Amino acid sequence: MSKDERVGSDQEFKGLRSLIWPIHDFELKKFLPMGLMMLCILFIYTLVRDLKDTLMVSCATGGGAETLGFLKLYGVTPSAILFMIVFVKLANVLDREKLFFCIVSFFLLFFAVFGFVLYPLRDILHLSHDSITSLQASMPRLHWVWPVIGNWSYALFYILSELWGSVVLTALFWQFANEITKVAEAKRFYSLFGFVGNFGLLASGSVIIICANFAKNSTGIEGIDAFGINLKYQMGAVVLFGSILLGIYRWMQRNVLTDPRLYNPGEGTKKKSKPKLGLMESAKMIFTSPYLLMIAALLIGYGISINLIECVWKGQIKMQYPDANDYNALMGKLSLTTGLLTIFVMLVGANILRRFSWRTAALITPVFLLATSIIFFGVVMYENSNGLESNIMGVAVLLVAVIVGLVQNAFTKGVKYSLFDSTTQMAYIPLDQEQKVKGQAAVGIIAGRGGKSGGAFIQSSLLLAAGGGVSLSSMVDILGSILFVVVILWIISVFGLSKKFEVLTKERESESK
């Protein structure tokens, strides 16, 4: 880096640029590819996330939103643990570039096979409608479990779609970003990574809506499976954006990490010579480190909270929109709305990260989630008390619940992508190299999944206790009380982690100097 560039990189930005685009020109070579990588990852994640819900809630024989809790607890969580074991072992034998290519390629191959092979053969591979309903009648306590088992390829798609976010976004992308980004850069870069990346939500939401509407227009044509058409188009888009993701990553390895102006291994972090850790040592690192445990507490708090809200909302959507393509189109509208709101919120969030403390930025997500969830649960409780035929200001209460839930989810995810993700990932930066790589992977996969599994455990336990086809919407008073306690504990963890983050950051800065 030239003397002028070193001076320029430390200068404060002036005027409007300091608010909107605090990136130096010479940094664009590093910043833009990272933003585009996040765009591709979020594009794929949004498509498969919305499809997995549509498959299990709307397409699966005997399915519904109530199946999601059982699937997350007994399907996703064990798979996440297994994937972490594989990830740690691969990290010990493969270099960073090969590890990235190996894992991403595996996901892309599965999504392609599902869309073009497994789904068309579903009638052969899955249990029949009569078999599932017979099992539900004979064992009512497991009413919502049998659709998961009977529609196993949908369940597998659901599991890998969930793991895409945990493995590729958290364990691969953010680990890569934390390794090549300094704290000073992260305060300017991280929210804007999300700003660029969330154009992926706009693109994916638009693709979902277009594909769902196009497929629905095929309904009525003899021999045409309308949702199957929708699925093939979307899986084709997944493979395309996945290929772009791999291409960008490879380009960065050749052109960015070889540029000393943009990447200096070890700069800002005190490296220690340590042997690579196995699975048990990695787990021990997490559970013996108060710092990592507090990061895990944030992820668990968010996971439980959003899971309790979303499953109730998805049950409302199924009642309002029973057709699979209509359901999928609404999820696309959610993604499109989330993308628009997130882009706006990220402009604000970038300045919050730069102008206020880490604690202030980290507190916004739990406080906002609590306030909006009170409104949504209030509407559902009104629906339970007055019936589906009731109205709120002349609008059917079921439609109001769907709309309020959509707005609540969109705003919450916008705040999550702009502030929660950035502050959580910033917390890893002052750690040493071993904790960044192995500790972050374990916390991201296990704690992230643990949060959703915690919400799933709560829901599945309530459903097992009730038995039969009881819905989650009938239990919102209990779910709301639990959510309130979880968010309060989440807020307490933010205060505790904030103190340790500030101390550790100062130590690393002193070591660097």
C-alpha positions in Angstrom: 0.0 0.0 0.0 1.3 3.4 -0.9 1.8 6.1 1.7 -1.2 8.1 0.3 -3.4 5.0 0.5 -2.4 4.3 4.1 -3.2 7.9 5.1 -6.5 7.8 3.1 -7.7 4.6 4.6 -7.5 6.1 8.1 -9.2 9.4 7.3 -12.8 10.0 8.2 -15.2 10.3 5.4 -17.0 13.6 4.9 -20.5 14.6 4.1 -23.1 12.3 2.6 -20.5 9.7 1.7 -19.7 9.1 5.4 -23.4 8.1 5.8 -24.0 6.0 2.7 -20.7 4.7 1.2 -17.7 4.8 3.6 -15.5 2.7 1.3 -12.2 3.9 -0.2 -11.8 3.4 -4.0 -8.9 1.0 -3.6 -11.0 -1.1 -1.2 -13.7 -1.8 -3.8 -11.6 -4.7 -5.2 -12.1 -6.4 -1.8 -15.5 -5.1 -0.8 -17.6 -5.6 -3.9 -16.7 -9.4 -4.4 -17.6 -10.0 -0.8 -20.9 -8.2 -1.1 -21.7 -10.2 -4.3 -20.8 -13.4 -2.5 -23.4 -12.6 0.1 -25.9 -11.7 -2.6 -25.6 -15.1 -4.1 -25.7 -16.9 -0.8 -28.8 -15.0 0.3 -30.5 -15.5 -3.1 -30.1 -19.2 -2.8 -31.0 -19.3 0.9 -34.2 -17.3 0.3 -35.3 -19.6 -2.6 -34.8 -22.8 -0.8 -36.1 -21.5 2.5 -39.4 -20.5 1.0 -39.6 -23.7 -1.0 -39.0 -25.9 2.1 -41.8 -24.3 4.0 -44.1 -24.6 1.0 -43.3 -28.3 0.6 -43.9 -29.2 4.3 -46.8 -26.9 5.0 -48.7 -26.9 1.7 -47.5 -29.9 -0.4 -46.8 -32.7 2.1 -49.6 -35.2 2.6 -51.1 -34.6 6.0 -48.6 -31.7 6.6 -48.9 -28.3 8.1 -47.0 -25.7 10.1 -47.1 -28.0 13.1 -44.8 -30.5 11.4 -42.0 -27.9 11.3 -41.2 -28.2 15.1 -40.7 -31.9 14.9 -38.7 -31.7 11.7 -36.4 -29.0 13.2 -35.9 -30.9 16.5 -35.5 -34.5 15.3 -34.2 -33.8 11.7 -32.3 -30.6 11.5 -30.6 -30.6 14.8 -29.0 -34.1 14.5 -28.0 -33.2 10.9 -26.4 -30.0 12.0 -24.3 -31.9 14.6 -23.3 -34.4 12.0 -22.4 -31.6 9.5 -20.3 -29.9 12.2 -18.3 -33.2 12.6 -17.7 -33.4 8.9 -16.9 -29.7 8.7 -14.2 -29.9 11.5 -12.7 -33.0 9.9 -12.6 -31.5 6.5 -11.1 -28.3 7.9 -8.2 -30.3 9.3 -7.4 -32.0 5.9 -8.4 -29.4 3.3 -7.2 -25.9 2.8 -9.7 -23.0 2.9 -10.4 -22.9 -0.8 -11.0 -26.6 -1.3 -13.2 -26.7 1.8 -15.4 -23.9 0.4 -15.7 -25.6 -3.0 -16.4 -29.1 -1.5 -19.2 -28.0 0.8 -20.9 -25.6 -1.6 -20.8 -28.1 -4.5 -22.4 -30.7 -2.3 -25.4 -28.5 -1.6 -25.8 -27.4 -5.2 -25.8 -31.0 -6.4 -28.5 -32.0 -4.0 -30.8 -29.1 -4.8 -30.5 -30.0 -8.5 -31.2 -33.7 -7.9 -34.2 -32.9 -5.8 -35.8 -30.5 -8.3 -35.3 -32.7 -11.4 -35.3 -36.3 -9.9 -36.7 -36.7 -6.4 -39.7 -34.4 -6.6 -41.0 -35.9 -9.9 -40.8 -39.4 -8.3 -42.5 -38.3 -5.1 -45.6 -40.6 -5.6 -43.3 -43.6 -5.8 -40.9 -42.5 -3.0 -43.4 -41.3 -0.4 -46.1 -43.0 1.7 -49.6 -42.7 0.3 -52.3 -40.5 1.7 -54.2 -43.4 3.1 -51.1 -44.8 4.9 -50.3 -41.5 6.6 -53.9 -40.8 7.7 -54.2 -44.4 9.0 -51.0 -43.9 11.1 -52.3 -40.6 12.4 -55.5 -42.2 13.5 -53.9 -45.1 15.2 -51.2 -43.0 17.0 -52.7 -39.5 17.6 -49.9 -38.4 19.8 -47.6 -38.6 16.8 -50.2 -36.9 14.5 -47.7 -34.3 13.2 -44.7 -36.7 13.0 -46.0 -39.1 10.4 -46.2 -36.4 7.6 -42.5 -35.8 8.2 -41.6 -39.5 7.8 -44.1 -40.2 5.0 -42.8 -37.2 2.9 -39.1 -38.0 3.6 -37.6 -36.3 0.5 -39.4 -33.0 1.4 -38.0 -33.4 4.9 -34.5 -33.9 3.5 -34.9 -30.8 1.3 -36.0 -28.9 4.4 -33.0 -30.1 6.4 -30.4 -29.1 3.8 -32.1 -25.8 3.1 -31.8 -25.0 6.8 -28.1 -26.1 6.8 -27.3 -23.9 3.8 -27.7 -20.8 6.0 -25.8 -22.2 9.0 -23.0 -23.8 7.0 -22.4 -21.6 4.0 -23.4 -18.2 5.3 -22.2 -18.6 8.9 -19.4 -21.1 8.9 -17.9 -20.4 5.4 -18.7 -16.8 4.4 -18.4 -15.1 7.8 -15.4 -17.1 8.7 -13.7 -16.0 5.5 -14.8 -12.4 6.1 -13.5 -12.4 9.7 -10.2 -13.8 8.6 -9.4 -11.2 5.9 -11.1 -8.1 7.6 -9.8 -6.0 10.4 -12.0 -4.5 13.1 -11.7 -1.0 11.7 -12.8 -2.3 8.3 -15.6 -4.4 9.7 -17.3 -1.3 11.2 -17.5 0.1 7.7 -17.8 -3.1 5.7 -20.1 -5.5 7.5 -23.4 -3.7 7.3 -22.7 -2.8 3.7 -22.0 -6.4 2.9 -25.5 -7.0 3.9 -26.7 -4.0 2.0 -25.3 -5.4 -1.3 -26.2 -8.9 -0.4 -29.8 -8.2 0.3 -30.4 -7.3 -3.3 -30.3 -11.1 -3.4 -33.6 -11.0 -1.4 -35.1 -8.6 -4.0 -34.0 -10.8 -6.8 -35.1 -14.1 -5.2 -38.4 -12.7 -4.1 -39.1 -11.5 -7.6 -38.1 -14.9 -9.0 -40.3 -16.8 -6.6 -43.3 -14.6 -7.5 -42.7 -14.9 -11.2 -42.2 -18.6 -11.1 -45.2 -19.3 -8.9 -47.5 -17.2 -11.0 -46.2 -18.7 -14.2 -46.7 -22.2 -12.8 -50.2 -21.5 -11.6 -51.2 -20.4 -15.1 -50.3 -23.9 -16.2 -52.9 -25.3 -13.8 -55.7 -27.0 -15.8 -53.4 -28.3 -18.6 -53.7 -32.1 -18.6 -50.6 -33.9 -17.3 -48.9 -30.7 -16.0 -47.8 -30.5 -12.4 -47.9 -26.7 -11.8 -45.8 -26.7 -8.7 -43.3 -29.0 -10.3 -42.7 -26.5 -13.0 -42.2 -23.8 -10.4 -39.7 -26.0 -8.5 -37.6 -26.8 -11.6 -37.2 -23.1 -12.6 -36.2 -22.2 -9.0 -33.7 -25.0 -8.7 -32.2 -23.9 -12.0 -31.7 -20.5 -10.6 -30.1 -22.0 -7.5 -27.5 -23.8 -9.6 -26.8 -20.6 -11.6 -26.2 -18.4 -8.6 -24.2 -21.1 -6.9 -21.9 -21.3 -9.9 -21.4 -17.5 -9.8 -20.6 -17.8 -6.0 -17.9 -20.3 -6.6 -16.4 -18.2 -9.5 -16.2 -15.1 -7.3 -14.6 -16.9 -4.4 -12.0 -18.4 -6.7 -11.3 -14.9 -8.2 -10.7 -13.5 -4.7 -8.2 -16.2 -3.9 -6.2 -15.2 -7.0 -6.6 -11.5 -7.1 -7.5 -10.1 -3.6 -5.7 -12.3 -1.1 -2.5 -11.8 -3.1 -2.7 -8.0 -2.8 -0.9 -6.7 0.3 -2.9 -3.5 0.3 -6.1 -5.5 1.0 -4.9 -8.6 2.9 -2.0 -9.0 5.3 -2.2 -12.4 7.1 -2.0 -11.9 10.9 -2.6 -8.1 10.8 -4.6 -7.0 13.8 -4.7 -10.5 15.4 -2.0 -12.1 17.6 -1.5 -15.5 16.1 -0.4 -18.4 18.2 1.0 -21.7 17.1 -1.6 -24.3 18.0 -2.4 -27.7 16.8 -5.7 -28.2 14.9 -8.5 -29.2 17.2 -10.7 -32.2 16.8 -14.4 -32.2 17.5 -14.2 -32.8 21.3 -11.6 -30.1 21.7 -13.7 -27.7 19.7 -16.7 -28.4 21.8 -14.6 -28.0 25.0 -13.4 -24.6 23.7 -17.0 -23.4 23.4 -18.3 -24.6 26.7 -15.2 -23.5 28.7 -15.2 -20.0 27.1 -17.7 -17.5 28.7 -17.1 -15.2 25.7 -18.2 -17.9 23.1 -21.0 -19.0 25.4 -22.4 -15.5 25.4 -22.3 -15.3 21.6 -24.1 -18.6 21.6 -26.7 -17.2 23.9 -27.5 -14.4 21.4 -28.0 -17.0 18.6 -30.1 -19.2 20.7 -32.3 -16.3 21.9 -33.0 -15.2 18.3 -33.5 -18.7 17.1 -36.1 -19.6 19.7 -37.9 -16.3 19.4 -38.3 -16.2 15.6 -39.2 -19.9 15.5 -42.1 -19.4 18.0 -43.5 -16.6 15.9 -42.9 -18.0 12.4 -44.6 -21.3 12.9 -47.8 -19.7 14.2 -47.8 -17.3 11.2 -47.2 -20.1 8.6 -50.2 -21.9 10.0 -52.3 -18.7 9.3 -50.9 -18.6 5.8 -52.0 -22.1 5.0 -55.6 -21.4 6.1 -55.7 -18.2 3.9 -53.8 -19.7 0.9 -54.2 -23.5 0.6 -52.8 -23.7 -2.9 -49.0 -24.5 -3.0 -48.2 -21.9 -5.7 -50.2 -19.2 -3.8 -48.4 -20.1 -0.6 -45.0 -19.9 -2.3 -45.9 -16.6 -4.0 -46.7 -15.1 -0.6 -43.4 -16.3 0.8 -41.8 -14.6 -2.3 -43.6 -11.4 -1.4 -42.2 -11.7 2.2 -38.7 -12.0 0.8 -39.2 -9.1 -1.6 -40.6 -6.9 1.2 -37.8 -8.0 3.5 -35.2 -7.1 0.9 -36.6 -3.6 0.5 -36.9 -3.0 4.2 -33.4 -4.5 4.9 -31.7 -2.2 2.3 -33.3 0.8 4.0 -32.5 -0.4 7.5 -28.9 -1.3 6.6 -28.3 2.3 5.6 -29.3 3.3 9.1 -27.6 0.3 10.7 -24.3 1.1 9.1 -24.3 4.4 10.9 -25.5 3.0 14.1 -22.5 0.6 14.1 -20.1 3.4 13.4 -21.6 6.1 15.7 -22.8 4.1 18.6 -21.5 1.4 20.8 -21.6 -2.3 20.0 -24.1 -2.8 22.9 -26.6 -0.2 21.5 -26.5 -1.9 18.0 -26.9 -5.4 19.5 -29.9 -4.4 21.7 -32.1 -3.1 18.8 -33.0 -6.6 17.5 -34.4 -8.1 20.7 -36.3 -5.0 21.7 -37.8 -4.6 18.2 -38.7 -8.3 18.0 -40.5 -8.2 21.3 -42.5 -5.2 20.5 -43.7 -6.5 17.1 -44.5 -10.0 18.3 -46.8 -8.6 20.9 -48.9 -7.0 18.1 -49.0 -10.3 16.1 -49.9 -12.5 18.9 -52.6 -10.1 20.0 -54.2 -10.4 16.5 -54.1 -14.2 16.7 -55.6 -14.2 20.2 -58.4 -11.9 19.0 -59.0 -14.4 16.1 -59.2 -17.3 18.6 -61.7 -15.4 20.8 -64.0 -14.2 18.1 -63.6 -16.8 15.3 -62.4 -16.7 11.7 -65.6 -15.0 10.6 -64.8 -11.9 12.7 -63.3 -8.7 11.3 -60.9 -6.0 12.3 -61.8 -2.6 10.9 -63.8 -4.3 8.1 -61.0 -6.8 7.2 -61.2 -10.5 7.8 -59.2 -11.3 10.9 -57.4 -14.2 9.2 -56.2 -11.9 6.5 -55.1 -9.3 9.1 -53.1 -12.0 10.9 -51.3 -12.9 7.7 -50.6 -9.3 6.8 -49.4 -8.4 10.3 -47.3 -11.5 10.5 -45.7 -10.7 7.1 -44.9 -7.1 8.1 -43.5 -8.4 11.5 -41.3 -11.0 9.9 -40.1 -8.6 7.2 -39.1 -5.9 9.6 -37.6 -8.3 12.1 -35.5 -10.0 9.5 -34.4 -6.6 8.1 -33.2 -5.6 11.6 -31.6 -9.1 12.0 -29.7 -8.9 8.7 -28.5 -5.3 9.2 -27.6 -5.3 12.9 -27.9 -8.7 14.6 -25.7 -10.5 12.1 -23.1 -7.7 11.9 -22.8 -7.3 15.7 -22.6 -11.0 16.3 -19.9 -11.5 13.6 -18.0 -8.5 14.9 -17.8 -10.2 18.3 -15.5 -12.9 16.8 -12.9 -10.6 15.4 -10.8 -10.0 18.5 -10.5 -13.7 19.1 -7.4 -15.7 18.1 -7.2 -17.6 14.9 -8.2 -21.0 16.4 -11.3 -19.6 18.1 -12.3 -17.8 15.0 -12.2 -20.9 12.8 -13.2 -23.8 15.0 -15.1 -21.9 17.7 -17.1 -19.8 15.2 -18.0 -22.9 13.2 -19.2 -24.8 16.2 -21.1 -21.8 17.7 -22.7 -20.9 14.4 -23.9 -24.4 13.6 -24.8 -25.8 17.0 -26.0 -22.6 18.7 -27.8 -21.4 15.7 -29.5 -24.7 15.3 -29.9 -25.0 19.0 -32.0 -21.8 19.1 -34.3 -23.1 16.5 -34.3 -26.5 18.1 -35.2 -24.9 21.4 -38.3 -23.3 19.8 -39.1 -26.6 18.1 -38.8 -28.5 21.4 -41.2 -26.1 23.0 -43.8 -26.4 20.2 -43.4 -30.2 19.7 -43.7 -30.8 23.5 -46.9 -28.8 23.6 -48.3 -30.6 20.5 -47.4 -34.0 21.9 -49.0 -33.2 25.2 -52.2 -32.1 23.5 -52.3 -34.9 20.9 -54.3 -35.1 17.7 -54.5 -32.3 15.2 -54.3 -29.4 17.6 -52.9 -26.2 16.0 -50.2 -23.9 17.3 -52.4 -20.9 16.9 -54.6 -22.2 19.7 -51.6 -22.0 22.1 -50.4 -18.4 21.5 -51.0 -17.3 25.1 -48.4 -20.0 26.3 -46.0 -19.3 23.4 -46.2 -15.6 24.0 -45.3 -15.9 27.6 -42.3 -18.1 26.8 -41.1 -15.7 24.1 -41.1 -12.8 26.6 -38.9 -14.7 29.0 -36.4 -15.7 26.2 -36.1 -12.2 24.9 -35.3 -10.8 28.4 -32.6 -13.4 28.9 -31.2 -12.5 25.4 -31.0 -8.8 26.4 -29.1 -9.7 29.6 -26.6 -11.7 27.5 -26.0 -8.6 25.3 -25.0 -6.5 28.3 -22.6 -9.2 29.5 -20.9 -9.8 26.1 -20.6 -6.0 25.5 -18.2 -5.6 28.5 -16.0 -8.5 27.4 -16.0 -7.4 23.7 -14.7 -3.9 24.6 -12.0 -5.2 26.8 -10.8 -7.8 24.3 -10.8 -5.3 21.4 -8.6 -2.9 23.3 -6.2 -5.8 24.1 -5.9 -6.8 20.5 -5.4 -3.2 19.4 -2.6 -2.9 21.9 -1.0 -6.1 20.7 -1.2 -5.0 17.1 0.6 -1.7 17.9 
